[in-house]
Amino acid sequence: MTPPDAEPVPLSALQHWCYCPRQCGLIHLEQAFEENVHTMRGRAVHEAVDAPGPETRAGVRIERALPLFHDRLGLTGKSDVVEFDAGGNPYPVEYKHGSRHKRADIAACDDVQVAAQAMCLEAMTGRPVPEGALFYARSKRRRVVPISVALRSRVSEVAREVRAMLESRRLPPPTEDRSRCRECSLKGICQPEAVAGLGDGAGIRARLFDPES
């Protein structure tokens, strides 16, 4: 149970953490942000769907930019789209700018974000949300995400890890997977190669105050 006075964790931070903890720290601790072609495309996609308000299509009520929260996990944020069927059952749909054909480990980061939204909707409505979907703007296709027990457990784990980082105010080290750095808009701020070369900094601090160094 999250303490009532704990700072809520933004839903977007879960996806950022899964992709790269240091990216998450730069965004949510340092408030750092830089645009590149990927972030601009993503922003354009979200601007197209994030205008709040209801809409009805073929008996399905569509809510955009719906505020979400989960008190027990201490999560807060908003959806891209939540579809409510005739029975009032919610179905979260997260929009992404790219193609559904992603590396499995990268796609898993998106799955965590959708699952977190599903868990928020369950807590808010009292209704089960067994699945959600990711809509990829480039391919204009959905990928269904079953909200499994393992994925729910992963959401809870990531929420705890992000909260621990926010409370410690410590910026994580760069990811060891440098392939993720190539398309990251924060690479220039992060300087992953330079920072990784410093190690944990303990040796540098020791030499700094050693008169023989």
KERO-291654 format. One line per field, with one value per atom (N, C-alpha, C): residue in one letter; chain; atom name; x, y, z. Coordinates in steps of 0.05 Angstrom, whole numbers, plus 5000, padded with zeros to 4 digits. Atoms other than C-alpha are relative to their C-alpha. Layout:
# KERO-291654
res <- c(a ...);
chain <- c(A ...);
atom <- c(CA ...);
x <- c(X ...);
y <- c(Y ...);
z <- c(Z ...);
This chain:
# KERO-291654
res <- c(m m m t t t p p p p p p d d d a a a e e e p p p v v v p p p l l l s s s a a a l l l q q q h h h w w w c c c y y y c c c p p p r r r q q q c c c g g g l l l i i i h h h l l l e e e q q q a a a f f f e e e e e e n n n v v v h h h t t t m m m r r r g g g r r r a a a v v v h h h e e e a a a v v v d d d a a a p p p g g g p p p e e e t t t r r r a a a g g g v v v r r r i i i e e e r r r a a a l l l p p p l l l f f f h h h d d d r r r l l l g g g l l l t t t g g g k k k s s s d d d v v v v v v e e e f f f d d d a a a g g g g g g n n n p p p y y y p p p v v v e e e y y y k k k h h h g g g s s s r r r h h h k k k r r r a a a d d d i i i a a a a a a c c c d d d d d d v v v q q q v v v a a a a a a q q q a a a m m m c c c l l l e e e a a a m m m t t t g g g r r r p p p v v v p p p e e e g g g a a a l l l f f f y y y a a a r r r s s s k k k r r r r r r r r r v v v v v v p p p i i i s s s v v v a a a l l l r r r s s s r r r v v v s s s e e e v v v a a a r r r e e e v v v r r r a a a m m m l l l e e e s s s r r r r r r l l l p p p p p p p p p t t t e e e d d d r r r s s s r r r c c c r r r e e e c c c s s s l l l k k k g g g i i i c c c q q q p p p e e e a a a v v v a a a g g g l l l g g g d d d g g g a a a g g g i i i r r r a a a r r r l l l f f f d d d p p p e e e s s s);
chain <- c(A A A A A A A A A A A A A A A A A A A A A A A A A A A A A A A A A A A A A A A A A A A A A A A A A A A A A A A A A A A A A A A A A A A A A A A A A A A A A A A A A A A A A A A A A A A A A A A A A A A A A A A A A A A A A A A A A A A A A A A A A A A A A A A A A A A A A A A A A A A A A A A A A A A A A A A A A A A A A A A A A A A A A A A A A A A A A A A A A A A A A A A A A A A A A A A A A A A A A A A A A A A A A A A A A A A A A A A A A A A A A A A A A A A A A A A A A A A A A A A A A A A A A A A A A A A A A A A A A A A A A A A A A A A A A A A A A A A A A A A A A A A A A A A A A A A A A A A A A A A A A A A A A A A A A A A A A A A A A A A A A A A A A A A A A A A A A A A A A A A A A A A A A A A A A A A A A A A A A A A A A A A A A A A A A A A A A A A A A A A A A A A A A A A A A A A A A A A A A A A A A A A A A A A A A A A A A A A A A A A A A A A A A A A A A A A A A A A A A A A A A A A A A A A A A A A A A A A A A A A A A A A A A A A A A A A A A A A A A A A A A A A A A A A A A A A A A A A A A A A A A A A A A A A A A A A A A A A A A A A A A A A A A A A A A A A A A A A A A A A A A A A A A A A A A A A A A A A A A A A A A A A A A A A A A A A A A A A A A A A A A A A A A A A A A A A A A A A A A A A A A A A A A A A A A A A A A A A A A A A A A A A A A A A A A A A A A A A A A A A);
atom <- c(N CA C N CA C N CA C N CA C N CA C N CA C N CA C N CA C N CA C N CA C N CA C N CA C N CA C N CA C N CA C N CA C N CA C N CA C N CA C N CA C N CA C N CA C N CA C N CA C N CA C N CA C N CA C N CA C N CA C N CA C N CA C N CA C N CA C N CA C N CA C N CA C N CA C N CA C N CA C N CA C N CA C N CA C N CA C N CA C N CA C N CA C N CA C N CA C N CA C N CA C N CA C N CA C N CA C N CA C N CA C N CA C N CA C N CA C N CA C N CA C N CA C N CA C N CA C N CA C N CA C N CA C N CA C N CA C N CA C N CA C N CA C N CA C N CA C N CA C N CA C N CA C N CA C N CA C N CA C N CA C N CA C N CA C N CA C N CA C N CA C N CA C N CA C N CA C N CA C N CA C N CA C N CA C N CA C N CA C N CA C N CA C N CA C N CA C N CA C N CA C N CA C N CA C N CA C N CA C N CA C N CA C N CA C N CA C N CA C N CA C N CA C N CA C N CA C N CA C N CA C N CA C N CA C N CA C N CA C N CA C N CA C N CA C N CA C N CA C N CA C N CA C N CA C N CA C N CA C N CA C N CA C N CA C N CA C N CA C N CA C N CA C N CA C N CA C N CA C N CA C N CA C N CA C N CA C N CA C N CA C N CA C N CA C N CA C N CA C N CA C N CA C N CA C N CA C N CA C N CA C N CA C N CA C N CA C N CA C N CA C N CA C N CA C N CA C N CA C N CA C N CA C N CA C N CA C N CA C N CA C N CA C N CA C N CA C N CA C N CA C N CA C N CA C N CA C N CA C N CA C N CA C N CA C N CA C N CA C N CA C N CA C N CA C N CA C N CA C N CA C N CA C N CA C N CA C N CA C N CA C N CA C N CA C N CA C N CA C N CA C N CA C N CA C N CA C N CA C N CA C N CA C N CA C N CA C N CA C N CA C N CA C N CA C N CA C);
x <- c(5017 5000 5018 4984 5028 4992 5007 5032 4983 5018 4977 5014 4986 5028 5021 4979 5072 4993 5004 5082 4990 5010 5041 5020 4982 5080 4984 5014 5060 5000 5002 5036 5021 4980 5083 5028 4974 5142 5005 4996 5130 5012 4989 5142 5029 4973 5202 5020 4982 5232 5006 4996 5222 5019 4983 5256 5029 4974 5314 4996 5003 5316 5013 4987 5364 4982 5018 5316 4977 5022 5261 5009 4990 5304 5005 4996 5324 4974 5026 5251 4986 5017 5219 5014 4985 5275 5012 4986 5313 4983 5019 5253 5014 4985 5298 4983 5014 5268 5012 4990 5294 4983 5016 5255 5019 4988 5276 4976 5021 5237 4980 5017 5209 4981 5018 5183 4980 5019 5153 4977 5021 5116 4981 5016 5093 4981 5016 5069 4977 5021 5031 4977 5020 4995 4983 5015 4976 4982 5016 4952 4975 5023 4905 4979 5019 4872 4994 5002 4879 4980 5021 4823 4979 5019 4779 4972 5028 4707 4991 5010 4661 4992 5009 4642 4988 5012 4599 5002 4998 4612 4990 5010 4572 4994 5007 4547 5022 4977 4616 5005 4994 4627 5031 4971 4697 5007 4990 4730 5029 4972 4794 5011 4986 4845 4985 5015 4807 5020 4982 4842 4998 4998 4866 5015 4985 4889 4997 5001 4904 5012 4991 4908 5019 4983 4938 5028 4973 4995 5012 4990 5000 5006 4996 4993 4980 5018 4963 5008 4994 4958 4974 5024 4910 5003 5000 4890 5002 5004 4895 4970 5028 4829 4991 5013 4783 4973 5025 4727 4982 5019 4665 4978 5021 4620 4972 5028 4544 4995 5002 4553 5016 4983 4600 5027 4974 4662 5022 4979 4726 5021 4979 4779 5020 4981 4842 5015 4985 4876 5021 4978 4945 5010 4991 4968 5030 4972 5039 5005 4996 5070 5012 4985 5110 4984 5013 5095 4998 5004 5070 5023 4978 5131 5025 4978 5178 5015 4986 5232 4983 5017 5198 5005 4994 5235 4989 5010 5214 4969 5029 5142 4990 5008 5141 4998 5002 5152 4972 5027 5088 4978 5019 5052 4996 5001 5068 4982 5016 5037 4971 5028 4973 4989 5009 4968 4996 5004 4977 4974 5026 4919 4977 5021 4877 4996 5002 4892 4988 5012 4874 4969 5029 4807 4985 5012 4793 4995 5002 4806 4979 5019 4763 4972 5027 4704 4990 5008 4704 4994 5006 4699 5027 4975 4750 5008 4990 4794 5021 4982 4824 5019 4982 4856 4998 5000 4874 5014 4988 4907 5019 4983 4962 4993 5006 4945 5025 4976 5005 4993 5010 4994 5012 4987 5044 4986 5013 5012 4970 5029 4942 4988 5010 4934 5003 4999 4921 5015 4989 4959 4987 5014 4918 5020 4982 4952 4983 5014 4924 5012 4990 4929 5004 4995 4960 5009 4991 4979 5030 4972 5053 5003 4998 5042 4990 5009 5003 5022 4978 5060 5023 4979 5109 4993 5008 5068 5005 4996 5070 5030 4971 5145 5012 4990 5160 4992 5009 5117 5017 4983 5157 5028 4973 5223 5001 5001 5203 4997 5004 5178 5026 4974 5244 5020 4983 5282 4992 5009 5239 5005 4995 5246 5029 4971 5321 5013 4989 5331 5026 4975 5387 4995 5002 5396 5012 4989 5405 5023 4979 5466 4988 5010 5460 4994 5005 5430 5024 4978 5478 4993 5009 5436 5002 4995 5466 4983 5018 5419 4976 5023 5365 5008 4991 5407 4998 4999 5408 4976 5024 5336 4989 5009 5332 5006 4997 5321 5018 4984 5359 5029 4973 5424 5020 4981 5459 5002 5000 5439 5011 4992 5451 5030 4971 5521 5006 4997 5517 5028 4973 5586 5019 4983 5620 4994 5007 5581 5007 4993 5592 5030 4971 5666 5010 4992 5666 4995 5006 5642 4981 5018 5607 5009 4990 5649 5015 4986 5678 5030 4971 5748 5008 4995 5745 5000 5001 5724 5024 4977 5779 5025 4975 5833 4998 5003 5804 5011 4992 5819 5025 4975 5883 5023 4979 5944 5022 4980 5987 4990 5011 5940 5008);
y <- c(4976 5000 5025 4976 5067 5019 4980 5118 5022 4979 5171 5026 4975 5227 4997 5005 5195 5015 4986 5233 4980 5019 5199 4997 5006 5166 5004 4996 5190 4974 5025 5133 5000 5000 5156 4992 5007 5145 4970 5030 5070 4992 5006 5066 5010 4989 5112 4982 5016 5069 4973 5026 5004 5003 4996 5034 5006 4994 5064 5016 4986 5083 5028 4974 5140 5020 4982 5169 5009 4994 5165 5021 4981 5201 5028 4974 5256 5015 4987 5269 5007 4997 5261 5011 4987 5284 5027 4976 5334 5018 4985 5357 5007 4996 5349 4990 5010 5343 5013 4990 5350 4986 5011 5341 4986 5010 5295 4990 5007 5266 4981 5020 5210 5013 4987 5255 5019 4982 5304 4984 5017 5247 4991 5009 5221 5021 4978 5289 5006 4995 5298 4980 5021 5231 5006 4996 5248 5025 4976 5318 4994 5006 5287 4985 5016 5242 5010 4993 5278 5022 4980 5330 4987 5012 5314 5001 5000 5295 4973 5025 5237 4999 5004 5208 4972 5027 5149 4990 5013 5101 4972 5027 5039 4989 5008 5037 5000 4999 5046 5029 4973 5108 5003 4995 5137 5024 4978 5180 5005 4993 5217 5016 4985 5244 4997 5005 5212 4998 5001 5225 4972 5027 5160 5002 5001 5143 4972 5025 5083 5006 4992 5100 4980 5020 5034 5000 5000 5037 5028 4972 5113 5009 4992 5123 5021 4980 5181 5007 4992 5205 5002 4999 5204 4981 5018 5158 5015 4989 5170 4996 5007 5134 4977 5023 5091 4996 5007 5055 4985 5013 5036 4986 5014 4982 5005 4995 4980 4994 5007 4949 5018 4982 5004 4989 5012 4960 5016 4983 5001 4984 5013 4984 5022 4979 5027 4995 5001 5043 5022 4982 5075 5004 4994 5110 5004 4998 5104 5009 4989 5138 4980 5017 5080 4976 5024 5010 4980 5021 4951 4980 5019 4912 5011 4991 4929 4976 5020 4890 4992 5010 4847 5015 4987 4881 5029 4973 4951 4999 5002 4929 4994 5006 4903 5025 4975 4974 5013 4989 4996 4983 5017 4936 5008 4991 4960 5025 4975 5028 4994 5007 4997 4985 5015 4949 5018 4981 5006 5015 4987 5042 4982 5020 4979 4997 5003 4972 5024 4976 5044 5000 5001 5034 4980 5020 4972 5012 4987 5011 5022 4978 5069 4991 5008 5031 4976 5025 4966 4978 5019 4929 4987 5013 4878 5011 4991 4900 4979 5022 4836 5005 4993 4869 5029 4973 4934 4998 5001 4953 5024 4979 4994 5005 4993 5031 5014 4989 5045 5017 4982 5106 4994 5005 5086 4978 5023 5019 5001 4997 5041 4973 5026 4974 4999 5004 4953 4974 5025 4902 4997 5006 4871 4992 5006 4868 4986 5013 4815 5009 4990 4841 4976 5025 4779 5005 4998 4765 5009 4992 4771 5029 4972 4838 5019 4985 4864 5002 5001 4843 5018 4983 4879 5030 4972 4944 5008 4994 4941 5003 4999 4927 5026 4976 4984 5025 4977 5032 5004 4999 5015 5011 4991 5025 5029 4972 5092 5017 4984 5116 5001 5000 5095 5020 4981 5135 5029 4973 5196 5009 4994 5193 5003 4998 5183 5024 4978 5239 4993 5009 5198 4991 5006 5194 4973 5026 5122 5002 5000 5104 4994 5006 5096 4970 5028 5032 4987 5015 4978 4994 5005 4969 5026 4975 5024 5003 4998 5007 5017 4983 5043 5029 4972 5106 5014 4987 5117 5017 4985 5140 5017 4985 5174 5030 4971 5249 5012 4990 5257 4991 5010 5226 5022 4978 5293 5010 4993 5309 4978 5024 5239 4995 5006 5230 4972 5027 5154 4989 5011 5137 5014 4985 5192 4992 5007 5176 4972 5028 5101 4998 5000 5115 5009 4991 5147 4979 5020 5084 5012 4990 5097 5026 4975 5158 4998 5003 5130 5004 4997 5125 5028 4972 5196 5017 4985 5223 4994 5007 5185 5014 4987 5212 5030 4971 5282 5010 4991 5286 4986 5013 5245 5017 4982 5291 4986 5015 5236 4996 5005 5232 5022);
z <- c(5000 5000 5000 5001 4980 5022 4979 5038 4988 5011 5030 4993 5006 5030 4979 5021 4976 4975 5025 4912 4979 5020 4857 4977 5023 4800 4975 5026 4730 4984 5016 4686 4978 5021 4631 5010 4989 4678 5000 5000 4678 4973 5026 4603 4997 5001 4609 5015 4983 4665 4986 5014 4626 4976 5023 4565 5009 4989 4605 5026 4975 4679 5000 5000 4665 4984 5015 4612 5019 4981 4665 5020 4981 4715 4988 5013 4666 4996 5005 4649 5026 4977 4717 5025 4978 4764 4990 5010 4721 4983 5017 4680 4973 5025 4619 4976 5024 4549 4976 5025 4479 4978 5022 4414 4980 5024 4358 4982 5019 4299 5013 4988 4342 5020 4981 4398 4986 5014 4348 4987 5011 4313 5022 4978 4380 5010 4990 4402 4980 5020 4336 5003 4997 4346 5024 4976 4417 4999 5003 4400 4984 5016 4349 5015 4986 4400 5028 4972 4467 5007 4993 4461 5017 4982 4521 4989 5008 4511 4990 5009 4495 4970 5028 4427 4999 5002 4407 4972 5026 4350 5002 5001 4335 5028 4973 4407 5020 4982 4437 5007 4991 4479 5002 5001 4468 5017 4983 4522 4994 5005 4505 5023 4978 4555 5026 4975 4612 5023 4976 4680 5013 4988 4712 5026 4975 4782 5012 4985 4826 5028 4974 4900 5013 4987 4924 4988 5013 4873 4998 5001 4876 4972 5028 4801 4991 5010 4764 4971 5027 4692 4984 5016 4634 4976 5022 4578 4974 5027 4504 4993 5006 4492 5018 4986 4534 4986 5013 4499 5020 4982 4539 4983 5015 4511 5011 4992 4519 5030 4972 4588 5018 4984 4611 5007 4994 4611 4985 5013 4597 4986 5016 4546 4992 5006 4544 4974 5025 4478 5001 5000 4479 4971 5027 4415 4999 5005 4389 4971 5027 4328 4981 5018 4301 4990 5011 4274 5023 4980 4313 5000 5001 4291 5014 4984 4347 5012 4984 4384 5024 4979 4436 5027 4974 4494 5000 5002 4469 5002 4999 4458 5028 4973 4529 5017 4985 4554 4995 5006 4518 5014 4986 4548 5029 4972 4618 5002 5000 4602 4997 5004 4576 5025 4977 4635 5024 4978 4684 4997 5005 4651 5007 4995 4655 5030 4971 4729 5013 4990 4742 4994 5007 4705 5018 4982 4747 5027 4974 4811 5000 5001 4788 4996 5008 4760 5014 4988 4798 4980 5021 4732 4991 5010 4706 4973 5027 4648 4992 5006 4620 4977 5022 4559 4992 5012 4526 4973 5027 4460 4996 5010 4428 4971 5027 4365 4988 5012 4320 4975 5020 4276 4972 5026 4221 4986 5013 4207 5003 4996 4231 5008 4990 4266 5030 4971 4337 5007 4988 4379 5027 4975 4434 5021 4978 4502 5022 4978 4550 5027 4975 4621 5019 4986 4651 5029 4972 4723 5000 5001 4704 4993 5008 4670 5023 4977 4731 5021 4981 4775 4991 5011 4729 5004 4996 4734 5029 4971 4811 5006 4996 4809 4990 5012 4762 5015 4984 4802 5025 4976 4865 4993 5007 4828 4993 5007 4799 5025 4975 4867 5016 4986 4899 4988 5013 4847 5006 4995 4856 5029 4972 4932 5006 4995 4929 4987 5017 4878 4987 5012 4849 4971 5029 4773 4994 5006 4749 4979 5021 4706 4973 5027 4631 4996 5006 4604 4986 5013 4581 4971 5027 4518 4984 5014 4475 4975 5023 4417 5007 4992 4457 4999 4999 4459 4973 5027 4384 4994 5007 4379 5023 4976 4447 4996 5003 4443 5021 4977 4509 4999 5001 4485 5004 4997 4481 5029 4972 4553 5017 4984 4579 4998 5005 4548 5011 4989 4560 4999 5002 4535 5020 4981 4576 5029 4972 4639 5007 4995 4633 5005 4996 4628 5027 4973 4696 5022 4980 4731 5020 4979 4797 5013 4990 4811 5026 4975 4875 4997 5005 4846 4995 5006 4820 5025 4975 4887 5018 4983 4922 4990 5011 4875 5003 4998 4879 5027 4974 4954 5010 4993 4953 4990 5008 4954 4983 5016 4922 4971 5027 4861 4981);
